[in-house]
Amino acid sequence: MHEESPGNNNVNGIYCILLGMLVVTLQDCAVKWLSPDYALHLIMLIRSLIGLTIVFLLIKIEGGFVLLKTRNLGWQLLRATLLILANLTLFMAVASMPYAEAIALFFVAPLLITILSIPILGEQVGARRWSAVIVGLAGVGFMLRPSEDIFNWASFLPLAAAFSYASMQMLTRKIGATDKASTMSFYMQCTMIVTCVVVWAIIGDGRFAVTGHASLDFLLRAWTIPAVDDVWIFICCGILSGFGSYLLSQSYRLAQANLIAPFEYIALPLSVLLGFILWNEFPKPGGVFGMVLIVSAGLYTLYRERLRNNKIILD
């Protein structure tokens, strides 16, 4: 039977990214909902333990545990570490700022890739892409609102998450040529579990707990047993994590990155809607304008990247 090679099945990749962004957005909302009462590393541990059971089911469906063998163990661990950093910084951000604004700042990732491609890949960036970067950074300025009397340093956390996530997705494309999405999800969940256990051993008793800032409190508070009413949220969070990591890995494994990346922006209107429904949050006018600038610049950057790649292929 003929098997399609990774990168050719663009339509299925688009389906995976759309469903994956919906699942991940719901998972992020679950984490934000739990953030006032539980430690971040506790949520991430329970989420990954449940998510790992989902991954085991997917591995069995895709071909069995032979899929766990990989020639890219080092890359798998690096990819998992980058995803942990992206999760950590983004979740800390949503604990202390409006959800939609955190997600909008996170979507500066394509602009960061453009900037980093110069020193790392030696690429030439033309005036149009530089213009898009400038417009996007202007949007970041509107989102951060540095002129306000009270400045929230946590606003920079989504930018760190964007950098980690962009780097992780580049590795996904590299590893996906040989490893299946369920394989990548397995190593990600296992690395997350080990990391959370180590963090628990160091700060899980709350010895470094602080009050006064929601992000630091979320990171450093002591572990507590989940309340009965919250158990179902933890379970849903874990199930969403398992399917979400699989769908995102599968999307970048199947399709061309510059084709499906624009579809990630579906998360922004979803985040605005859910933020309003769950927390009565709605971005301020300056924040909305900043969102428009960031999304426009990001989409234009991805469009120019696709044109550049097509030109290289034709040449």
GUKEDREN-209223 format. One record per residue (C-alpha): x, y, z; residue in three letters. Coordinates in Angstrom, 2 decimals. Example, Ala and Ser with C-alpha at 12.3 -4.5 7.8 and 13.67 -1.06 7.14 Angstrom:
residues 2
{east = 12.30, north = -4.50, up = 7.80, type = Ala}
{east = 13.67, north = -1.06, up = 7.14, type = Ser}
//
This chain:
residues 315
{east = 0.00, north = 0.00, up = 0.00, type = Met}
{east = 1.28, north = 3.44, up = -0.88, type = His}
{east = 1.89, north = 5.64, up = 2.14, type = Glu}
{east = 1.95, north = 9.40, up = 1.80, type = Glu}
{east = 5.19, north = 10.97, up = 2.94, type = Ser}
{east = 5.20, north = 13.67, up = 5.62, type = Pro}
{east = 4.63, north = 17.11, up = 4.14, type = Gly}
{east = 2.39, north = 16.01, up = 1.25, type = Asn}
{east = -0.89, north = 15.63, up = 3.11, type = Asn}
{east = -1.58, north = 19.34, up = 3.49, type = Asn}
{east = -5.36, north = 19.07, up = 3.79, type = Val}
{east = -5.20, north = 16.66, up = 6.72, type = Asn}
{east = -2.53, north = 18.88, up = 8.25, type = Gly}
{east = -4.93, north = 21.84, up = 8.13, type = Ile}
{east = -7.69, north = 19.79, up = 9.74, type = Tyr}
{east = -5.28, north = 18.74, up = 12.50, type = Cys}
{east = -4.09, north = 22.29, up = 13.21, type = Ile}
{east = -7.64, north = 23.69, up = 13.37, type = Leu}
{east = -8.86, north = 20.98, up = 15.72, type = Leu}
{east = -5.60, north = 21.09, up = 17.65, type = Gly}
{east = -5.84, north = 24.85, up = 18.27, type = Met}
{east = -9.42, north = 24.43, up = 19.52, type = Leu}
{east = -8.34, north = 21.67, up = 21.90, type = Val}
{east = -5.28, north = 23.58, up = 23.13, type = Val}
{east = -7.30, north = 26.77, up = 23.68, type = Thr}
{east = -9.80, north = 24.87, up = 25.83, type = Leu}
{east = -6.92, north = 23.30, up = 27.75, type = Gln}
{east = -5.34, north = 26.73, up = 28.37, type = Asp}
{east = -8.66, north = 27.98, up = 29.72, type = Cys}
{east = -8.83, north = 25.01, up = 32.09, type = Ala}
{east = -5.35, north = 25.84, up = 33.39, type = Val}
{east = -6.27, north = 29.51, up = 33.90, type = Lys}
{east = -9.43, north = 28.43, up = 35.72, type = Trp}
{east = -7.37, north = 26.33, up = 38.14, type = Leu}
{east = -4.55, north = 28.87, up = 38.55, type = Ser}
{east = -5.91, north = 30.74, up = 41.62, type = Pro}
{east = -6.01, north = 27.58, up = 43.76, type = Asp}
{east = -3.32, north = 25.13, up = 42.64, type = Tyr}
{east = 0.39, north = 25.06, up = 41.84, type = Ala}
{east = 1.31, north = 25.20, up = 38.17, type = Leu}
{east = 3.63, north = 22.17, up = 38.36, type = His}
{east = 0.88, north = 20.13, up = 40.03, type = Leu}
{east = -1.54, north = 20.94, up = 37.21, type = Ile}
{east = 1.09, north = 20.14, up = 34.58, type = Met}
{east = 1.94, north = 16.81, up = 36.26, type = Leu}
{east = -1.66, north = 15.59, up = 36.52, type = Ile}
{east = -2.33, north = 16.85, up = 33.00, type = Arg}
{east = 0.64, north = 14.91, up = 31.61, type = Ser}
{east = -0.15, north = 11.70, up = 33.52, type = Leu}
{east = -3.64, north = 11.67, up = 32.05, type = Ile}
{east = -2.37, north = 12.83, up = 28.67, type = Gly}
{east = 0.15, north = 9.99, up = 28.59, type = Leu}
{east = -2.65, north = 7.42, up = 28.79, type = Thr}
{east = -4.22, north = 9.06, up = 25.71, type = Ile}
{east = -0.87, north = 8.91, up = 23.93, type = Val}
{east = -0.54, north = 5.19, up = 24.73, type = Phe}
{east = -3.90, north = 4.58, up = 23.06, type = Leu}
{east = -2.81, north = 6.55, up = 19.99, type = Leu}
{east = 0.47, north = 4.62, up = 19.83, type = Ile}
{east = -1.41, north = 1.32, up = 19.90, type = Lys}
{east = -3.66, north = 2.53, up = 17.07, type = Ile}
{east = -0.75, north = 3.76, up = 14.94, type = Glu}
{east = 1.32, north = 0.59, up = 15.16, type = Gly}
{east = 2.25, north = -0.40, up = 18.69, type = Gly}
{east = 5.08, north = 0.33, up = 21.08, type = Phe}
{east = 7.69, north = -0.26, up = 18.41, type = Val}
{east = 7.03, north = 3.40, up = 17.55, type = Leu}
{east = 8.79, north = 4.44, up = 20.75, type = Leu}
{east = 12.12, north = 3.60, up = 19.14, type = Lys}
{east = 13.72, north = 6.72, up = 17.77, type = Thr}
{east = 17.04, north = 7.77, up = 16.30, type = Arg}
{east = 16.34, north = 11.33, up = 17.40, type = Asn}
{east = 16.33, north = 10.96, up = 21.18, type = Leu}
{east = 18.40, north = 14.10, up = 21.73, type = Gly}
{east = 16.18, north = 16.15, up = 19.43, type = Trp}
{east = 13.08, north = 14.67, up = 21.07, type = Gln}
{east = 14.25, north = 15.74, up = 24.52, type = Leu}
{east = 15.21, north = 19.21, up = 23.28, type = Leu}
{east = 11.82, north = 19.58, up = 21.62, type = Arg}
{east = 10.07, north = 18.50, up = 24.81, type = Ala}
{east = 12.13, north = 20.95, up = 26.87, type = Thr}
{east = 11.20, north = 23.82, up = 24.57, type = Leu}
{east = 7.52, north = 22.90, up = 24.84, type = Leu}
{east = 7.76, north = 22.78, up = 28.63, type = Ile}
{east = 9.26, north = 26.28, up = 28.64, type = Leu}
{east = 6.51, north = 27.49, up = 26.31, type = Ala}
{east = 3.84, north = 25.99, up = 28.57, type = Asn}
{east = 5.43, north = 27.31, up = 31.74, type = Leu}
{east = 5.79, north = 30.90, up = 30.57, type = Thr}
{east = 2.41, north = 31.08, up = 28.85, type = Leu}
{east = 0.53, north = 29.60, up = 31.81, type = Phe}
{east = 2.28, north = 31.99, up = 34.21, type = Met}
{east = 1.18, north = 34.84, up = 31.95, type = Ala}
{east = -2.50, north = 33.87, up = 31.76, type = Val}
{east = -2.61, north = 33.65, up = 35.55, type = Ala}
{east = -2.10, north = 37.41, up = 35.87, type = Ser}
{east = -3.31, north = 39.00, up = 32.63, type = Met}
{east = -6.36, north = 38.75, up = 30.35, type = Pro}
{east = -6.30, north = 35.49, up = 28.44, type = Tyr}
{east = -6.84, north = 36.95, up = 24.96, type = Ala}
{east = -4.05, north = 39.50, up = 25.42, type = Glu}
{east = -1.60, north = 36.79, up = 26.49, type = Ala}
{east = -2.48, north = 34.73, up = 23.41, type = Ile}
{east = -2.13, north = 37.75, up = 21.12, type = Ala}
{east = 1.38, north = 38.46, up = 22.43, type = Leu}
{east = 2.19, north = 34.77, up = 21.99, type = Phe}
{east = 1.44, north = 35.08, up = 18.28, type = Phe}
{east = 4.49, north = 37.25, up = 17.75, type = Val}
{east = 6.27, north = 33.91, up = 17.07, type = Ala}
{east = 6.46, north = 34.27, up = 13.23, type = Pro}
{east = 8.14, north = 37.65, up = 13.65, type = Leu}
{east = 10.70, north = 36.17, up = 16.04, type = Leu}
{east = 11.47, north = 33.45, up = 13.51, type = Ile}
{east = 12.13, north = 36.12, up = 10.89, type = Thr}
{east = 14.54, north = 37.97, up = 13.18, type = Ile}
{east = 16.36, north = 34.82, up = 14.33, type = Leu}
{east = 16.71, north = 33.49, up = 10.78, type = Ser}
{east = 19.34, north = 36.16, up = 10.08, type = Ile}
{east = 22.04, north = 35.15, up = 12.62, type = Pro}
{east = 21.10, north = 31.46, up = 12.88, type = Ile}
{east = 20.27, north = 30.51, up = 9.28, type = Leu}
{east = 22.08, north = 33.31, up = 7.48, type = Gly}
{east = 18.93, north = 34.28, up = 5.59, type = Glu}
{east = 18.46, north = 37.59, up = 3.82, type = Gln}
{east = 15.39, north = 39.47, up = 5.04, type = Val}
{east = 13.96, north = 41.98, up = 2.58, type = Gly}
{east = 12.38, north = 45.36, up = 3.23, type = Ala}
{east = 8.83, north = 43.96, up = 3.16, type = Arg}
{east = 9.43, north = 41.38, up = 5.84, type = Arg}
{east = 11.32, north = 43.94, up = 7.94, type = Trp}
{east = 8.33, north = 46.25, up = 7.60, type = Ser}
{east = 6.08, north = 43.46, up = 8.86, type = Ala}
{east = 8.39, north = 42.92, up = 11.83, type = Val}
{east = 8.27, north = 46.62, up = 12.69, type = Ile}
{east = 4.47, north = 46.67, up = 12.45, type = Val}
{east = 4.22, north = 43.58, up = 14.64, type = Gly}
{east = 6.58, north = 45.01, up = 17.25, type = Leu}
{east = 4.50, north = 48.19, up = 17.26, type = Ala}
{east = 1.52, north = 45.97, up = 18.04, type = Gly}
{east = 3.48, north = 44.47, up = 20.93, type = Val}
{east = 4.06, north = 48.00, up = 22.22, type = Gly}
{east = 0.32, north = 48.69, up = 22.20, type = Phe}
{east = -0.31, north = 45.38, up = 23.97, type = Met}
{east = 2.31, north = 46.00, up = 26.68, type = Leu}
{east = 1.05, north = 49.56, up = 27.28, type = Arg}
{east = 4.35, north = 50.80, up = 28.82, type = Pro}
{east = 2.85, north = 54.21, up = 29.59, type = Ser}
{east = 0.48, north = 52.80, up = 32.21, type = Glu}
{east = 1.19, north = 53.62, up = 35.85, type = Asp}
{east = 1.14, north = 49.94, up = 36.83, type = Ile}
{east = 3.29, north = 47.80, up = 34.55, type = Phe}
{east = 2.86, north = 44.02, up = 34.60, type = Asn}
{east = 6.21, north = 42.34, up = 33.90, type = Trp}
{east = 4.28, north = 39.13, up = 33.19, type = Ala}
{east = 3.36, north = 40.68, up = 29.83, type = Ser}
{east = 6.81, north = 39.61, up = 28.63, type = Phe}
{east = 6.14, north = 35.95, up = 29.45, type = Leu}
{east = 4.05, north = 35.27, up = 26.30, type = Pro}
{east = 6.98, north = 36.58, up = 24.24, type = Leu}
{east = 9.27, north = 34.01, up = 25.88, type = Ala}
{east = 6.61, north = 31.38, up = 25.23, type = Ala}
{east = 6.45, north = 32.43, up = 21.58, type = Ala}
{east = 10.21, north = 32.03, up = 21.18, type = Phe}
{east = 10.18, north = 28.55, up = 22.75, type = Ser}
{east = 7.13, north = 27.46, up = 20.76, type = Tyr}
{east = 8.55, north = 28.65, up = 17.43, type = Ala}
{east = 11.81, north = 26.79, up = 18.08, type = Ser}
{east = 9.86, north = 23.68, up = 19.08, type = Met}
{east = 7.82, north = 23.69, up = 15.87, type = Gln}
{east = 10.95, north = 23.93, up = 13.74, type = Met}
{east = 12.22, north = 20.80, up = 15.49, type = Leu}
{east = 8.84, north = 19.14, up = 14.95, type = Thr}
{east = 9.26, north = 19.54, up = 11.21, type = Arg}
{east = 12.77, north = 18.08, up = 11.38, type = Lys}
{east = 11.88, north = 15.10, up = 13.57, type = Ile}
{east = 8.56, north = 14.47, up = 11.82, type = Gly}
{east = 10.36, north = 13.20, up = 8.74, type = Ala}
{east = 11.13, north = 9.96, up = 10.62, type = Thr}
{east = 9.04, north = 9.89, up = 13.83, type = Asp}
{east = 5.27, north = 9.76, up = 14.13, type = Lys}
{east = 3.22, north = 12.32, up = 16.04, type = Ala}
{east = 2.41, north = 9.81, up = 18.79, type = Ser}
{east = 6.14, north = 9.19, up = 19.28, type = Thr}
{east = 6.80, north = 12.91, up = 19.74, type = Met}
{east = 3.84, north = 13.21, up = 22.10, type = Ser}
{east = 5.12, north = 10.30, up = 24.19, type = Phe}
{east = 8.54, north = 11.84, up = 24.76, type = Tyr}
{east = 6.98, north = 15.23, up = 25.45, type = Met}
{east = 4.60, north = 13.87, up = 28.10, type = Gln}
{east = 7.33, north = 11.77, up = 29.75, type = Cys}
{east = 9.74, north = 14.69, up = 29.88, type = Thr}
{east = 6.99, north = 16.86, up = 31.35, type = Met}
{east = 6.28, north = 14.28, up = 34.06, type = Ile}
{east = 9.94, north = 13.94, up = 35.06, type = Val}
{east = 10.38, north = 17.72, up = 35.10, type = Thr}
{east = 7.33, north = 18.27, up = 37.30, type = Cys}
{east = 8.46, north = 15.60, up = 39.78, type = Val}
{east = 11.89, north = 17.26, up = 40.04, type = Val}
{east = 10.28, north = 20.67, up = 40.54, type = Val}
{east = 7.99, north = 19.20, up = 43.21, type = Trp}
{east = 11.02, north = 17.83, up = 45.07, type = Ala}
{east = 12.56, north = 21.31, up = 45.11, type = Ile}
{east = 9.65, north = 23.70, up = 45.67, type = Ile}
{east = 6.56, north = 21.51, up = 46.06, type = Gly}
{east = 6.28, north = 22.15, up = 49.81, type = Asp}
{east = 5.81, north = 25.87, up = 49.22, type = Gly}
{east = 9.06, north = 26.92, up = 50.87, type = Arg}
{east = 9.55, north = 29.62, up = 48.21, type = Phe}
{east = 5.90, north = 30.64, up = 47.97, type = Ala}
{east = 5.19, north = 34.34, up = 47.60, type = Val}
{east = 2.07, north = 36.45, up = 47.52, type = Thr}
{east = 1.31, north = 39.65, up = 45.72, type = Gly}
{east = 1.80, north = 38.53, up = 42.12, type = His}
{east = -0.45, north = 35.93, up = 40.53, type = Ala}
{east = 2.21, north = 34.55, up = 38.17, type = Ser}
{east = 4.82, north = 33.90, up = 40.87, type = Leu}
{east = 2.19, north = 32.61, up = 43.27, type = Asp}
{east = 0.99, north = 30.18, up = 40.60, type = Phe}
{east = 4.53, north = 28.89, up = 40.06, type = Leu}
{east = 5.74, north = 28.65, up = 43.66, type = Leu}
{east = 2.74, north = 27.72, up = 45.80, type = Arg}
{east = 2.67, north = 24.37, up = 47.60, type = Ala}
{east = 0.90, north = 21.32, up = 46.27, type = Trp}
{east = -2.59, north = 20.62, up = 47.56, type = Thr}
{east = -5.04, north = 17.79, up = 47.00, type = Ile}
{east = -7.56, north = 18.82, up = 44.32, type = Pro}
{east = -11.06, north = 19.51, up = 45.56, type = Ala}
{east = -13.75, north = 17.10, up = 44.43, type = Val}
{east = -15.45, north = 19.80, up = 42.36, type = Asp}
{east = -12.19, north = 20.44, up = 40.48, type = Asp}
{east = -11.26, north = 16.83, up = 39.71, type = Val}
{east = -13.25, north = 16.81, up = 36.47, type = Trp}
{east = -11.42, north = 19.95, up = 35.31, type = Ile}
{east = -8.07, north = 18.23, up = 35.91, type = Phe}
{east = -9.29, north = 15.18, up = 33.98, type = Ile}
{east = -10.52, north = 17.27, up = 31.05, type = Cys}
{east = -7.26, north = 19.19, up = 31.05, type = Cys}
{east = -5.29, north = 15.94, up = 30.79, type = Gly}
{east = -7.46, north = 14.54, up = 28.01, type = Ile}
{east = -7.20, north = 17.79, up = 26.07, type = Leu}
{east = -3.43, north = 17.80, up = 26.58, type = Ser}
{east = -3.05, north = 14.29, up = 25.17, type = Gly}
{east = -5.09, north = 14.95, up = 22.05, type = Phe}
{east = -3.78, north = 18.51, up = 21.66, type = Gly}
{east = -0.10, north = 17.57, up = 21.63, type = Ser}
{east = -0.85, north = 14.77, up = 19.16, type = Tyr}
{east = -2.85, north = 16.97, up = 16.79, type = Leu}
{east = -0.27, north = 19.77, up = 16.75, type = Leu}
{east = 2.59, north = 17.32, up = 16.19, type = Ser}
{east = 0.63, north = 15.58, up = 13.45, type = Gln}
{east = -0.22, north = 18.84, up = 11.69, type = Ser}
{east = 3.41, north = 19.96, up = 11.40, type = Tyr}
{east = 4.47, north = 16.44, up = 10.52, type = Arg}
{east = 1.98, north = 16.13, up = 7.65, type = Leu}
{east = 1.89, north = 19.58, up = 6.11, type = Ala}
{east = 4.22, north = 22.35, up = 5.06, type = Gln}
{east = 4.81, north = 24.63, up = 8.02, type = Ala}
{east = 4.31, north = 27.86, up = 6.06, type = Asn}
{east = 0.95, north = 26.54, up = 4.81, type = Leu}
{east = -0.64, north = 25.58, up = 8.12, type = Ile}
{east = 0.95, north = 28.15, up = 10.47, type = Ala}
{east = -1.58, north = 30.89, up = 9.54, type = Pro}
{east = -4.39, north = 28.61, up = 10.71, type = Phe}
{east = -3.00, north = 28.80, up = 14.25, type = Glu}
{east = -4.45, north = 32.32, up = 14.45, type = Tyr}
{east = -7.91, north = 30.77, up = 14.85, type = Ile}
{east = -6.95, north = 30.62, up = 18.54, type = Ala}
{east = -7.14, north = 34.41, up = 18.87, type = Leu}
{east = -10.88, north = 34.91, up = 18.24, type = Pro}
{east = -11.51, north = 31.78, up = 20.31, type = Leu}
{east = -9.50, north = 33.24, up = 23.19, type = Ser}
{east = -11.40, north = 36.54, up = 23.02, type = Val}
{east = -14.74, north = 34.69, up = 23.07, type = Leu}
{east = -13.80, north = 32.33, up = 25.91, type = Leu}
{east = -12.17, north = 35.12, up = 27.92, type = Gly}
{east = -15.41, north = 37.08, up = 27.74, type = Phe}
{east = -17.63, north = 34.08, up = 28.58, type = Ile}
{east = -15.55, north = 32.69, up = 31.45, type = Leu}
{east = -13.99, north = 35.78, up = 33.05, type = Trp}
{east = -15.89, north = 38.72, up = 31.56, type = Asn}
{east = -12.62, north = 39.90, up = 30.01, type = Glu}
{east = -12.46, north = 42.00, up = 26.89, type = Phe}
{east = -9.35, north = 43.69, up = 25.50, type = Pro}
{east = -9.06, north = 47.46, up = 25.84, type = Lys}
{east = -9.11, north = 49.50, up = 22.60, type = Pro}
{east = -5.32, north = 49.75, up = 22.59, type = Gly}
{east = -5.08, north = 46.01, up = 23.10, type = Gly}
{east = -7.46, north = 45.32, up = 20.21, type = Val}
{east = -5.41, north = 47.59, up = 17.95, type = Phe}
{east = -2.24, north = 45.81, up = 19.04, type = Gly}
{east = -3.83, north = 42.43, up = 18.29, type = Met}
{east = -4.73, north = 43.58, up = 14.77, type = Val}
{east = -1.17, north = 44.76, up = 14.13, type = Leu}
{east = 0.41, north = 41.54, up = 15.45, type = Ile}
{east = -1.92, north = 39.23, up = 13.52, type = Val}
{east = -1.61, north = 41.26, up = 10.30, type = Ser}
{east = 2.17, north = 41.33, up = 10.53, type = Ala}
{east = 2.36, north = 37.63, up = 11.38, type = Gly}
{east = 0.11, north = 36.56, up = 8.51, type = Leu}
{east = 1.98, north = 38.79, up = 6.05, type = Tyr}
{east = 5.31, north = 37.36, up = 7.23, type = Thr}
{east = 4.04, north = 33.82, up = 6.69, type = Leu}
{east = 2.73, north = 34.82, up = 3.25, type = Tyr}
{east = 6.11, north = 36.28, up = 2.22, type = Arg}
{east = 7.87, north = 33.17, up = 3.54, type = Glu}
{east = 5.67, north = 30.95, up = 1.41, type = Arg}
{east = 6.37, north = 33.07, up = -1.69, type = Leu}
{east = 10.09, north = 32.88, up = -0.97, type = Arg}
{east = 10.00, north = 29.09, up = -0.62, type = Asn}
{east = 8.01, north = 28.70, up = -3.85, type = Asn}
{east = 10.56, north = 30.85, up = -5.67, type = Lys}
{east = 13.41, north = 28.68, up = -4.36, type = Ile}
{east = 11.62, north = 25.55, up = -5.61, type = Ile}
{east = 11.06, north = 27.07, up = -9.06, type = Leu}
{east = 14.68, north = 28.19, up = -9.30, type = Asp}
//
